[in-house]
Structures are given as C-alpha cells and as structure tokens.
Amino acid sequence: MNITQMKQVLAEILTKTDLTPCVVGHRGVGKSAGIVQVCREIGRDYVALRLGQMEVGDLVGIPYRDGQVMHWSRPSWWPADDAPETIVHCDELNRAQQEDTLQAIFQFVEPPVEKQSRRLHTHTLHPKHKVVVSINPPDGSYQVATLDRALLDRMVMIYVETDYNCWARYARAQQFDDGVQQFLAAYPNLLSRPGAPLDMQMEPTERAWEMVSTLRRACRFSADLEMEVYAGIVGQEAAVSFLRWSREQKDRPVTARQVLDHWAEVAGRVQEQRDDLQAVTLNDLVTTLEVDPALSREQELNLVAYIGALPRDLRFGLVKSLVKIPPVADLLCKDDYDDVILEAIAAISREAS
C-alpha cells in the first residue's frame, strides 16, 4: 500500500483497537512522517523512541531502593496517566543493537490481554495511550536484526511502498521545487530505486486469527486494503483463502437454522442481505416452522429478533405467514413482543377487515 493508504489503516487500528501496527518499508518511503501525520490528524501526542540508540535503562528506568524494596524510575518519555492521549512510536525496532534491549521492548509492543494494561517491566501504560512500530525489512540491504516469530506474531504488519501519484500530491502540497516535480512527472521510475519485495513471512497462528477477528469487528477497510492488512497478520495464502471464503459465504442466504440457533452470529449478515437472498431466508424459515413449530425459549427470542430486524414490508409478510402456524401464532401474540409484532398484527387485521 502507499503512504496515504497506510495512514488510513493506521488511523483505524490506533483509534479503534489496542493492537500494535508495525509499518514495514524501505528507507525514505515516508514511514515516520506518515506516522507523525496520523497522530496529528487523529489528535494524539507523539513520542518517538529511536531504539537503535537506546539501552535497557532508557526503557525500563534506573533502579533505586526504597527501604528494602527495589523500584525503577519512570523513563522521561513515558506518557503519564493524566497526559493527553499519546502514540508511542517504537522506531527502528530491529536496529536495537543489544539483545537485552530488544527483549525489554518485546513486552511493550505486545498488545495487552483482555482487561489488562500494556506494560514495560514495572510500568503500566494507561489504555488511552497506544503503540506503533516501524522497521526496515530484513532483506540484506540494512543493518538490522532478525525479529523472531514470537515477536512478529504480536504485531500487525503493514507494508508500505513507493507510489509516484501519492508522492506527487505530497510534493505539490509541500511546494517542492518545480523542477524536481516536473522531472519526476516525466521520469516517475526515478522517484526511488525499487527495493526487494516486502514480505515478513507471516504465518497463521491462534493469536493471529484473534487479531484478524478484532480488526473485522472494530475497523472498516476498503476491499483492496483488507487483503493487505490480513496478509500482514496471517500471511498471503491464509488471507486469500479467508477472504475468498468470506465472499462465498456472503453470497449464500442465511438459513432458518442459523436464524433460530445462531442469531447473534448472523444478525449482521441478515441486515446486509440482498432482497433475493432475504426472500430465500424468509421462505426457509416459514417452511422450517411449518414442519417443526416447537421452539425453545432461545429460539423464540431469536425469531422475534429476526422479525424486528426486517424492513417493515418484509416484516408484515413474514408475520402474516407465521400466524397461520398455530403454535407460532401463540408465541407471537405474547405481550412481551408487542413492540416488534403488534404493528404487523394490526396491519394484517386491517387488511382482513
């Protein structure tokens, strides 16, 4: 993706999740500048950690003794709990020169577990503060360390590459020299020397699929970016297979059994279904209840929730069909469901009279 797309993805992840995005790109492509711009656009303070210049003490603080207890002082860069919302940028993560520095930051870039806060040694980061990472790819062109699978598995890899049109808009906005802009308009291939393809060899794991689930629930990406984002978590092959499967599922109507037994899982799909698919679901539901009208309490609630989710005209049509099934008619007439069913029943009564 280009810098503009990277900024869109970062803004979604940083404002809607606790995940740690890791921007991967060749030198000069604009990783750091793009991150700074995102912070400004979403109204966050910005703190940069150049990890290639830092030691463990710069991260965890200096130890001191209080009586018989050892403590570690809070580093000067650490955002306090009452500080404005802040993005901590762990720049040059794979340039950390000392192995213990990399081990220390490992804990910090790991997303916090549920209902816990992100930590670094004895320090706890307030949930309103977020973390973003950037690195150069370990393709042999840079003096960088190889990041192990466990660390990569804790981040969302976002690959950013050179894009002339994106650069040209930036150059115009920043009023770059006219000669430079015109020359590169004529020879866009000379904007930068292509580097090796960006691929951190991501693989599917249980944690990776949990991150994909978090992103799908919390964030909205365009179709072209969705593929790139998920590939940066579970790898290209798994991402392609998952999105292909999702598209196939989306083109299939929700079944009556899914409505009755798994309403919470399919509620979103029902509301997004095309009219022809919705008709299939309606007919399947009526047929299923005609054959077996006995419903558990949970199935009863799911049925009413489904009816309530339908547009008004479809709701009337479904209720009209369901009241012809005596056991189902009895449950639909309960006072508990008046807010969903009563209007449809009244319309049917007016039609009959």
C-alpha atoms as a printed R data frame, in Angstrom:
    type eleno elety resid chain resno       x       y       z
1   ATOM     1    CA   MET     A     1   0.000   0.000   0.000
2   ATOM     2    CA   ASN     A     2   1.106   3.612  -0.389
3   ATOM     3    CA   ILE     A     3   1.561   6.199   2.346
4   ATOM     4    CA   THR     A     4  -1.991   7.550   2.043
5   ATOM     5    CA   GLN     A     5  -3.440   4.071   2.433
6   ATOM     6    CA   MET     A     6  -1.057   3.321   5.288
7   ATOM     7    CA   LYS     A     7  -2.322   6.391   7.138
8   ATOM     8    CA   GLN     A     8  -5.941   5.261   6.701
9   ATOM     9    CA   VAL     A     9  -5.154   1.817   8.085
10  ATOM    10    CA   LEU     A    10  -3.113   3.199  10.993
11  ATOM    11    CA   ALA     A    11  -5.861   5.632  11.981
12  ATOM    12    CA   GLU     A    12  -8.403   2.789  12.095
13  ATOM    13    CA   ILE     A    13  -6.204   0.470  14.142
14  ATOM    14    CA   LEU     A    14  -4.916   3.100  16.595
15  ATOM    15    CA   THR     A    15  -8.299   4.668  17.327
16  ATOM    16    CA   LYS     A    16 -10.421   1.510  17.451
17  ATOM    17    CA   THR     A    17  -8.202  -1.289  18.808
18  ATOM    18    CA   ASP     A    18  -5.316  -1.982  21.189
19  ATOM    19    CA   LEU     A    19  -3.344  -3.871  18.542
20  ATOM    20    CA   THR     A    20   0.212  -2.856  17.632
21  ATOM    21    CA   PRO     A    21   0.698  -1.966  13.958
22  ATOM    22    CA   CYS     A    22   4.215  -2.372  12.541
23  ATOM    23    CA   VAL     A    23   4.956  -0.302   9.429
24  ATOM    24    CA   VAL     A    24   7.465  -2.057   7.156
25  ATOM    25    CA   GLY     A    25   9.109  -0.146   4.311
26  ATOM    26    CA   HIS     A    26  12.334   0.761   2.580
27  ATOM    27    CA   ARG     A    27  14.335   3.842   3.540
28  ATOM    28    CA   GLY     A    28  12.902   7.222   2.610
29  ATOM    29    CA   VAL     A    29   9.426   5.994   1.726
30  ATOM    30    CA   GLY     A    30   7.862   8.153   4.471
31  ATOM    31    CA   LYS     A    31   7.096   5.734   7.305
32  ATOM    32    CA   SER     A    32   7.971   8.076  10.183
33  ATOM    33    CA   ALA     A    33   6.497  11.168   8.530
34  ATOM    34    CA   GLY     A    34   3.282   9.291   7.827
35  ATOM    35    CA   ILE     A    35   3.001   8.150  11.450
36  ATOM    36    CA   VAL     A    36   3.530  11.723  12.689
37  ATOM    37    CA   GLN     A    37   0.834  12.951  10.290
38  ATOM    38    CA   VAL     A    38  -1.604  10.296  11.509
39  ATOM    39    CA   CYS     A    39  -1.031  11.383  15.125
40  ATOM    40    CA   ARG     A    40  -1.766  14.970  14.165
41  ATOM    41    CA   GLU     A    41  -4.886  14.026  12.193
42  ATOM    42    CA   ILE     A    42  -6.398  11.888  14.984
43  ATOM    43    CA   GLY     A    43  -5.451  14.388  17.702
44  ATOM    44    CA   ARG     A    44  -2.799  12.391  19.558
45  ATOM    45    CA   ASP     A    45   0.502  13.473  21.062
46  ATOM    46    CA   TYR     A    46   3.561  11.809  19.562
47  ATOM    47    CA   VAL     A    47   6.576  10.271  21.317
48  ATOM    48    CA   ALA     A    48   9.405   8.731  19.272
49  ATOM    49    CA   LEU     A    49  11.772   6.079  20.614
50  ATOM    50    CA   ARG     A    50  14.842   5.532  18.435
51  ATOM    51    CA   LEU     A    51  15.533   2.022  19.664
52  ATOM    52    CA   GLY     A    52  18.821   1.783  17.796
53  ATOM    53    CA   GLN     A    53  20.164   4.438  20.193
54  ATOM    54    CA   MET     A    54  18.652   3.110  23.410
55  ATOM    55    CA   GLU     A    55  19.753   0.785  26.187
56  ATOM    56    CA   VAL     A    56  17.628  -1.186  28.609
57  ATOM    57    CA   GLY     A    57  17.851   1.569  31.238
58  ATOM    58    CA   ASP     A    58  16.392   4.054  28.749
59  ATOM    59    CA   LEU     A    59  13.333   1.825  28.507
60  ATOM    60    CA   VAL     A    60  12.711   0.454  31.970
61  ATOM    61    CA   GLY     A    61  14.236   3.298  34.012
62  ATOM    62    CA   ILE     A    62  17.018   3.405  36.606
63  ATOM    63    CA   PRO     A    63  16.670   1.196  39.719
64  ATOM    64    CA   TYR     A    64  16.520   2.794  43.159
65  ATOM    65    CA   ARG     A    65  15.846   1.455  46.634
66  ATOM    66    CA   ASP     A    66  13.040   2.488  48.929
67  ATOM    67    CA   GLY     A    67  13.797   0.811  52.229
68  ATOM    68    CA   GLN     A    68  14.124  -2.870  51.474
69  ATOM    69    CA   VAL     A    69  12.243  -2.649  48.147
70  ATOM    70    CA   MET     A    70  13.782  -2.116  44.701
71  ATOM    71    CA   HIS     A    71  11.902   0.191  42.284
72  ATOM    72    CA   TRP     A    72  12.559   1.517  38.790
73  ATOM    73    CA   SER     A    73  12.143   5.199  37.980
74  ATOM    74    CA   ARG     A    74   9.682   6.082  35.222
75  ATOM    75    CA   PRO     A    75  11.533   6.987  31.978
76  ATOM    76    CA   SER     A    76  11.176  10.621  30.894
77  ATOM    77    CA   TRP     A    77   9.452   9.607  27.655
78  ATOM    78    CA   TRP     A    78   6.766   7.517  29.371
79  ATOM    79    CA   PRO     A    79   3.292   9.149  28.983
80  ATOM    80    CA   ALA     A    80   1.731   9.750  32.393
81  ATOM    81    CA   ASP     A    81  -1.814   8.600  33.118
82  ATOM    82    CA   ASP     A    82  -3.054  12.212  33.076
83  ATOM    83    CA   ALA     A    83  -1.161  13.137  29.885
84  ATOM    84    CA   PRO     A    84  -3.078  13.724  26.635
85  ATOM    85    CA   GLU     A    85  -3.708  10.635  24.514
86  ATOM    86    CA   THR     A    86  -0.343   9.675  23.086
87  ATOM    87    CA   ILE     A    87   1.075   7.419  20.382
88  ATOM    88    CA   VAL     A    88   4.472   5.948  21.327
89  ATOM    89    CA   HIS     A    89   6.427   5.257  18.138
90  ATOM    90    CA   CYS     A    90   8.985   2.468  18.533
91  ATOM    91    CA   ASP     A    91  11.168   3.410  15.578
92  ATOM    92    CA   GLU     A    92  13.923   1.166  14.238
93  ATOM    93    CA   LEU     A    93  12.770  -1.767  16.355
94  ATOM    94    CA   ASN     A    94  15.045  -4.203  14.547
95  ATOM    95    CA   ARG     A    95  18.034  -1.850  14.873
96  ATOM    96    CA   ALA     A    96  18.258  -2.335  18.626
97  ATOM    97    CA   GLN     A    97  21.947  -3.099  18.995
98  ATOM    98    CA   GLN     A    98  21.743  -5.028  22.238
99  ATOM    99    CA   GLU     A    99  19.819  -8.248  22.601
100 ATOM   100    CA   ASP     A   100  18.554  -7.262  26.062
101 ATOM   101    CA   THR     A   101  17.139  -4.004  24.631
102 ATOM   102    CA   LEU     A   102  15.098  -5.977  22.129
103 ATOM   103    CA   GLN     A   103  13.959  -8.366  24.854
104 ATOM   104    CA   ALA     A   104  12.888  -5.439  27.034
105 ATOM   105    CA   ILE     A   105  10.780  -3.801  24.321
106 ATOM   106    CA   PHE     A   106   9.182  -7.173  23.453
107 ATOM   107    CA   GLN     A   107   6.756  -6.836  26.351
108 ATOM   108    CA   PHE     A   108   5.862  -3.250  25.438
109 ATOM   109    CA   VAL     A   109   4.867  -3.887  21.827
110 ATOM   110    CA   GLU     A   110   2.722  -6.864  22.799
111 ATOM   111    CA   PRO     A   111  -0.979  -5.904  22.817
112 ATOM   112    CA   PRO     A   112  -2.453  -6.070  26.329
113 ATOM   113    CA   VAL     A   113  -4.526  -9.108  27.194
114 ATOM   114    CA   GLU     A   114  -8.214  -8.591  27.899
115 ATOM   115    CA   LYS     A   115  -8.929  -6.122  30.736
116 ATOM   116    CA   GLN     A   116  -5.198  -5.647  31.342
117 ATOM   117    CA   SER     A   117  -2.902  -2.738  30.508
118 ATOM   118    CA   ARG     A   118   0.175  -2.674  28.317
119 ATOM   119    CA   ARG     A   119   3.323  -2.974  30.443
120 ATOM   120    CA   LEU     A   120   7.065  -2.460  30.328
121 ATOM   121    CA   HIS     A   121   8.774  -4.090  33.278
122 ATOM   122    CA   THR     A   122   7.145  -2.472  36.365
123 ATOM   123    CA   HIS     A   123   5.497   0.375  34.436
124 ATOM   124    CA   THR     A   124   1.869   0.245  33.298
125 ATOM   125    CA   LEU     A   125   0.695   2.246  30.274
126 ATOM   126    CA   HIS     A   126  -2.732   3.852  30.515
127 ATOM   127    CA   PRO     A   127  -5.137   2.257  27.951
128 ATOM   128    CA   LYS     A   128  -5.676   5.607  26.206
129 ATOM   129    CA   HIS     A   129  -2.052   5.564  25.033
130 ATOM   130    CA   LYS     A   130  -1.185   3.375  22.023
131 ATOM   131    CA   VAL     A   131   1.966   1.959  20.432
132 ATOM   132    CA   VAL     A   132   3.105   1.804  16.800
133 ATOM   133    CA   VAL     A   133   6.298   0.240  15.413
134 ATOM   134    CA   SER     A   134   8.285   0.855  12.225
135 ATOM   135    CA   ILE     A   135  11.142  -1.117  10.705
136 ATOM   136    CA   ASN     A   136  13.184  -1.565   7.549
137 ATOM   137    CA   PRO     A   137  12.776  -5.025   6.016
138 ATOM   138    CA   PRO     A   138  15.460  -7.599   6.865
139 ATOM   139    CA   ASP     A   139  16.340  -8.216   3.194
140 ATOM   140    CA   GLY     A   140  20.087  -7.817   3.453
141 ATOM   141    CA   SER     A   141  20.063  -4.129   2.470
142 ATOM   142    CA   TYR     A   142  20.012  -2.831   6.044
143 ATOM   143    CA   GLN     A   143  21.988  -3.395   9.214
144 ATOM   144    CA   VAL     A   144  19.087  -4.828  11.147
145 ATOM   145    CA   ALA     A   145  18.436  -7.766  13.434
146 ATOM   146    CA   THR     A   146  16.133 -10.613  12.503
147 ATOM   147    CA   LEU     A   147  12.945 -10.472  14.541
148 ATOM   148    CA   ASP     A   148  11.810 -13.847  15.845
149 ATOM   149    CA   ARG     A   149   8.445 -15.381  15.064
150 ATOM   150    CA   ALA     A   150   7.068 -14.781  18.565
151 ATOM   151    CA   LEU     A   151   7.604 -11.021  18.279
152 ATOM   152    CA   LEU     A   152   6.262 -10.770  14.728
153 ATOM   153    CA   ASP     A   153   3.190 -12.715  15.797
154 ATOM   154    CA   ARG     A   154   2.259  -9.918  18.201
155 ATOM   155    CA   MET     A   155   2.069  -7.161  15.583
156 ATOM   156    CA   VAL     A   156   0.029  -6.255  12.510
157 ATOM   157    CA   MET     A   157   2.485  -5.893   9.608
158 ATOM   158    CA   ILE     A   158   1.652  -3.010   7.288
159 ATOM   159    CA   TYR     A   159   3.764  -2.979   4.131
160 ATOM   160    CA   VAL     A   160   4.211   0.476   2.583
161 ATOM   161    CA   GLU     A   161   5.826   1.023  -0.799
162 ATOM   162    CA   THR     A   162   6.724   3.897  -3.113
163 ATOM   163    CA   ASP     A   163   3.864   5.306  -5.170
164 ATOM   164    CA   TYR     A   164   4.509   8.184  -7.562
165 ATOM   165    CA   ASN     A   165   0.978   9.623  -7.513
166 ATOM   166    CA   CYS     A   166   0.963   9.653  -3.725
167 ATOM   167    CA   TRP     A   167   4.370  11.361  -3.658
168 ATOM   168    CA   ALA     A   168   3.321  13.893  -6.316
169 ATOM   169    CA   ARG     A   169   0.352  15.034  -4.225
170 ATOM   170    CA   TYR     A   170   2.607  15.420  -1.209
171 ATOM   171    CA   ALA     A   171   5.229  17.307  -3.221
172 ATOM   172    CA   ARG     A   172   2.599  19.721  -4.526
173 ATOM   173    CA   ALA     A   173   1.174  20.305  -1.046
174 ATOM   174    CA   GLN     A   174   4.680  20.923   0.375
175 ATOM   175    CA   GLN     A   175   5.608  23.188  -2.556
176 ATOM   176    CA   PHE     A   176   8.656  21.205  -3.639
177 ATOM   177    CA   ASP     A   177  10.879  22.710  -6.287
178 ATOM   178    CA   ASP     A   178   9.024  22.906  -9.625
179 ATOM   179    CA   GLY     A   179  11.966  21.448 -11.494
180 ATOM   180    CA   VAL     A   180  12.063  18.371  -9.251
181 ATOM   181    CA   GLN     A   181   8.315  17.836  -9.589
182 ATOM   182    CA   GLN     A   182   8.351  18.220 -13.377
183 ATOM   183    CA   PHE     A   183  11.369  15.949 -13.823
184 ATOM   184    CA   LEU     A   184   9.770  13.142 -11.786
185 ATOM   185    CA   ALA     A   185   6.488  13.630 -13.611
186 ATOM   186    CA   ALA     A   186   8.429  12.818 -16.785
187 ATOM   187    CA   TYR     A   187  10.511  10.027 -15.201
188 ATOM   188    CA   PRO     A   188   8.458   8.562 -12.314
189 ATOM   189    CA   ASN     A   189  10.631   5.440 -12.407
190 ATOM   190    CA   LEU     A   190  13.441   7.575 -10.961
191 ATOM   191    CA   LEU     A   191  11.475   8.537  -7.840
192 ATOM   192    CA   SER     A   192  13.229   5.763  -5.919
193 ATOM   193    CA   ARG     A   193  15.189   2.606  -6.610
194 ATOM   194    CA   PRO     A   194  12.930  -0.391  -6.107
195 ATOM   195    CA   GLY     A   195  13.898  -2.491  -3.114
196 ATOM   196    CA   ALA     A   196  13.309  -6.165  -2.547
197 ATOM   197    CA   PRO     A   197   9.674  -7.235  -2.190
198 ATOM   198    CA   LEU     A   198   8.325  -6.684   1.313
199 ATOM   199    CA   ASP     A   199   7.406  -9.954   2.961
200 ATOM   200    CA   MET     A   200   7.967 -10.777   6.627
201 ATOM   201    CA   GLN     A   201   6.829 -14.368   6.030
202 ATOM   202    CA   MET     A   202   3.847 -14.091   8.327
203 ATOM   203    CA   GLU     A   203   2.053 -17.327   9.175
204 ATOM   204    CA   PRO     A   204  -1.365 -18.148  10.658
205 ATOM   205    CA   THR     A   205  -1.496 -18.792  14.398
206 ATOM   206    CA   GLU     A   206  -4.219 -18.748  17.024
207 ATOM   207    CA   ARG     A   207  -3.119 -15.272  18.140
208 ATOM   208    CA   ALA     A   208  -3.021 -14.034  14.530
209 ATOM   209    CA   TRP     A   209  -6.598 -15.116  13.854
210 ATOM   210    CA   GLU     A   210  -7.693 -13.423  17.079
211 ATOM   211    CA   MET     A   211  -6.172 -10.179  15.748
212 ATOM   212    CA   VAL     A   212  -7.988 -10.624  12.435
213 ATOM   213    CA   SER     A   213 -11.220 -11.096  14.399
214 ATOM   214    CA   THR     A   214 -10.542  -7.906  16.383
215 ATOM   215    CA   LEU     A   215  -9.941  -5.905  13.213
216 ATOM   216    CA   ARG     A   216 -13.053  -7.244  11.475
217 ATOM   217    CA   ARG     A   217 -15.230  -6.303  14.432
218 ATOM   218    CA   ALA     A   218 -13.742  -2.889  15.164
219 ATOM   219    CA   CYS     A   219 -12.352  -1.486  11.905
220 ATOM   220    CA   ARG     A   220 -13.528  -0.772   8.387
221 ATOM   221    CA   PHE     A   221 -11.094  -1.150   5.491
222 ATOM   222    CA   SER     A   222 -11.734  -0.826   1.776
223 ATOM   223    CA   ALA     A   223 -11.729  -4.117  -0.112
224 ATOM   224    CA   ASP     A   224  -8.287  -3.547  -1.620
225 ATOM   225    CA   LEU     A   225  -6.709  -2.727   1.760
226 ATOM   226    CA   GLU     A   226  -8.448  -5.517   3.677
227 ATOM   227    CA   MET     A   227  -6.423  -8.137   1.815
228 ATOM   228    CA   GLU     A   228  -3.117  -6.391   2.570
229 ATOM   229    CA   VAL     A   229  -3.913  -5.879   6.241
230 ATOM   230    CA   TYR     A   230  -4.878  -9.505   6.875
231 ATOM   231    CA   ALA     A   231  -1.886 -10.772   4.866
232 ATOM   232    CA   GLY     A   232   0.279  -8.802   7.301
233 ATOM   233    CA   ILE     A   233  -1.112 -10.949  10.126
234 ATOM   234    CA   VAL     A   234  -1.742 -14.478   8.844
235 ATOM   235    CA   GLY     A   235   0.263 -14.419   5.611
236 ATOM   236    CA   GLN     A   236  -0.759 -14.101   1.968
237 ATOM   237    CA   GLU     A   237  -2.065 -17.634   1.420
238 ATOM   238    CA   ALA     A   238  -4.279 -17.715   4.513
239 ATOM   239    CA   ALA     A   239  -5.584 -14.181   3.867
240 ATOM   240    CA   VAL     A   240  -6.531 -15.018   0.261
241 ATOM   241    CA   SER     A   241  -8.302 -18.207   1.346
242 ATOM   242    CA   PHE     A   242 -10.153 -16.454   4.174
243 ATOM   243    CA   LEU     A   243 -11.415 -13.543   2.062
244 ATOM   244    CA   ARG     A   244 -12.449 -15.875  -0.768
245 ATOM   245    CA   TRP     A   245 -14.381 -17.992   1.727
246 ATOM   246    CA   SER     A   246 -15.970 -14.861   3.237
247 ATOM   247    CA   ARG     A   247 -17.148 -13.670  -0.183
248 ATOM   248    CA   GLU     A   248 -18.637 -17.070  -0.932
249 ATOM   249    CA   GLN     A   249 -20.440 -17.097   2.418
250 ATOM   250    CA   LYS     A   250 -21.757 -13.589   1.818
251 ATOM   251    CA   ASP     A   251 -23.375 -14.726  -1.428
252 ATOM   252    CA   ARG     A   252 -25.245 -17.501   0.344
253 ATOM   253    CA   PRO     A   253 -28.558 -16.788   2.084
254 ATOM   254    CA   VAL     A   254 -28.797 -17.146   5.833
255 ATOM   255    CA   THR     A   255 -30.651 -20.345   6.678
256 ATOM   256    CA   ALA     A   256 -33.585 -20.770   9.028
257 ATOM   257    CA   ARG     A   257 -31.458 -22.835  11.393
258 ATOM   258    CA   GLN     A   258 -28.849 -20.083  11.557
259 ATOM   259    CA   VAL     A   259 -31.586 -17.564  12.452
260 ATOM   260    CA   LEU     A   260 -33.120 -19.771  15.121
261 ATOM   261    CA   ASP     A   261 -29.951 -21.253  16.631
262 ATOM   262    CA   HIS     A   262 -27.198 -18.697  15.965
263 ATOM   263    CA   TRP     A   263 -28.894 -15.332  15.601
264 ATOM   264    CA   ALA     A   264 -26.096 -13.302  17.208
265 ATOM   265    CA   GLU     A   265 -23.621 -14.639  14.653
266 ATOM   266    CA   VAL     A   266 -25.739 -13.923  11.557
267 ATOM   267    CA   ALA     A   267 -27.579 -10.737  12.572
268 ATOM   268    CA   GLY     A   268 -25.177  -8.534  10.612
269 ATOM   269    CA   ARG     A   269 -25.409 -10.723   7.512
270 ATOM   270    CA   VAL     A   270 -29.206 -10.688   7.622
271 ATOM   271    CA   GLN     A   271 -29.327  -6.893   7.602
272 ATOM   272    CA   GLU     A   272 -26.905  -6.729   4.651
273 ATOM   273    CA   GLN     A   273 -28.614  -9.404   2.518
274 ATOM   274    CA   ARG     A   274 -29.931  -8.526  -0.918
275 ATOM   275    CA   ASP     A   275 -33.707  -8.777  -1.356
276 ATOM   276    CA   ASP     A   276 -33.474 -12.047  -3.316
277 ATOM   277    CA   LEU     A   277 -31.380 -13.660  -0.560
278 ATOM   278    CA   GLN     A   278 -33.712 -12.274   2.094
279 ATOM   279    CA   ALA     A   279 -36.631 -13.929   0.339
280 ATOM   280    CA   VAL     A   280 -34.844 -17.285   0.481
281 ATOM   281    CA   THR     A   281 -34.305 -16.890   4.222
282 ATOM   282    CA   LEU     A   282 -37.960 -15.942   4.784
283 ATOM   283    CA   ASN     A   283 -39.269 -18.910   2.809
284 ATOM   284    CA   ASP     A   284 -36.867 -21.307   4.521
285 ATOM   285    CA   LEU     A   285 -37.952 -20.039   7.940
286 ATOM   286    CA   VAL     A   286 -41.662 -20.443   7.180
287 ATOM   287    CA   THR     A   287 -41.141 -23.933   5.766
288 ATOM   288    CA   THR     A   288 -38.997 -24.995   8.730
289 ATOM   289    CA   LEU     A   289 -41.590 -23.835  11.257
290 ATOM   290    CA   GLU     A   290 -44.430 -25.459   9.335
291 ATOM   291    CA   VAL     A   291 -42.597 -28.788   9.630
292 ATOM   292    CA   ASP     A   292 -41.416 -28.317  13.234
293 ATOM   293    CA   PRO     A   293 -43.070 -25.399  15.086
294 ATOM   294    CA   ALA     A   294 -41.733 -26.336  18.514
295 ATOM   295    CA   LEU     A   295 -39.277 -23.673  19.686
296 ATOM   296    CA   SER     A   296 -37.060 -23.399  22.728
297 ATOM   297    CA   ARG     A   297 -37.049 -20.132  24.673
298 ATOM   298    CA   GLU     A   298 -33.798 -19.089  22.987
299 ATOM   299    CA   GLN     A   299 -35.118 -19.927  19.511
300 ATOM   300    CA   GLU     A   300 -38.289 -17.974  20.271
301 ATOM   301    CA   LEU     A   301 -36.268 -14.887  21.194
302 ATOM   302    CA   ASN     A   302 -34.092 -15.311  18.106
303 ATOM   303    CA   LEU     A   303 -37.156 -15.500  15.871
304 ATOM   304    CA   VAL     A   304 -38.594 -12.294  17.319
305 ATOM   305    CA   ALA     A   305 -35.209 -10.561  16.994
306 ATOM   306    CA   TYR     A   306 -35.071 -11.605  13.329
307 ATOM   307    CA   ILE     A   307 -38.576 -10.265  12.697
308 ATOM   308    CA   GLY     A   308 -37.610  -6.990  14.341
309 ATOM   309    CA   ALA     A   309 -34.541  -6.661  12.127
310 ATOM   310    CA   LEU     A   310 -36.534  -6.871   8.893
311 ATOM   311    CA   PRO     A   311 -37.747  -3.869   6.889
312 ATOM   312    CA   ARG     A   312 -41.387  -3.031   7.533
313 ATOM   313    CA   ASP     A   313 -42.867  -4.615   4.398
314 ATOM   314    CA   LEU     A   314 -40.951  -7.869   4.817
315 ATOM   315    CA   ARG     A   315 -41.875  -7.974   8.491
316 ATOM   316    CA   PHE     A   316 -45.597  -7.774   7.653
317 ATOM   317    CA   GLY     A   317 -45.276 -10.508   5.049
318 ATOM   318    CA   LEU     A   318 -43.397 -12.869   7.385
319 ATOM   319    CA   VAL     A   319 -45.767 -12.357  10.335
320 ATOM   320    CA   LYS     A   320 -48.724 -12.917   8.011
321 ATOM   321    CA   SER     A   321 -47.268 -16.301   7.066
322 ATOM   322    CA   LEU     A   322 -46.251 -17.251  10.605
323 ATOM   323    CA   VAL     A   323 -49.658 -16.566  12.216
324 ATOM   324    CA   LYS     A   324 -51.056 -19.333  10.009
325 ATOM   325    CA   ILE     A   325 -48.966 -21.767  12.089
326 ATOM   326    CA   PRO     A   326 -50.946 -22.056  15.382
327 ATOM   327    CA   PRO     A   327 -48.050 -22.802  17.808
328 ATOM   328    CA   VAL     A   328 -46.013 -19.971  16.329
329 ATOM   329    CA   ALA     A   329 -49.014 -17.621  16.327
330 ATOM   330    CA   ASP     A   330 -49.476 -18.261  20.051
331 ATOM   331    CA   LEU     A   331 -45.960 -17.178  20.915
332 ATOM   332    CA   LEU     A   332 -46.046 -14.135  18.610
333 ATOM   333    CA   CYS     A   333 -49.128 -12.872  20.437
334 ATOM   334    CA   LYS     A   334 -47.329 -12.643  23.776
335 ATOM   335    CA   ASP     A   335 -47.364  -9.172  25.361
336 ATOM   336    CA   ASP     A   336 -43.567  -9.285  25.631
337 ATOM   337    CA   TYR     A   337 -43.295  -8.935  21.864
338 ATOM   338    CA   ASP     A   338 -45.792  -6.140  21.248
339 ATOM   339    CA   ASP     A   339 -43.112  -3.621  20.309
340 ATOM   340    CA   VAL     A   340 -41.997  -5.881  17.439
341 ATOM   341    CA   ILE     A   341 -45.130  -7.778  16.420
342 ATOM   342    CA   LEU     A   342 -48.149  -5.587  17.301
343 ATOM   343    CA   GLU     A   343 -47.852  -3.233  14.320
344 ATOM   344    CA   ALA     A   344 -47.682  -6.153  11.907
345 ATOM   345    CA   ILE     A   345 -50.667  -7.891  13.538
346 ATOM   346    CA   ALA     A   346 -52.698  -4.674  13.372
347 ATOM   347    CA   ALA     A   347 -51.890  -4.245   9.690
348 ATOM   348    CA   ILE     A   348 -52.930  -7.816   8.982
349 ATOM   349    CA   SER     A   349 -56.211  -7.255  10.872
350 ATOM   350    CA   ARG     A   350 -56.962  -4.108   8.869
351 ATOM   351    CA   GLU     A   351 -56.242  -5.991   5.661
352 ATOM   352    CA   ALA     A   352 -58.623  -8.794   6.671
353 ATOM   353    CA   SER     A   353 -61.435  -6.379   7.512
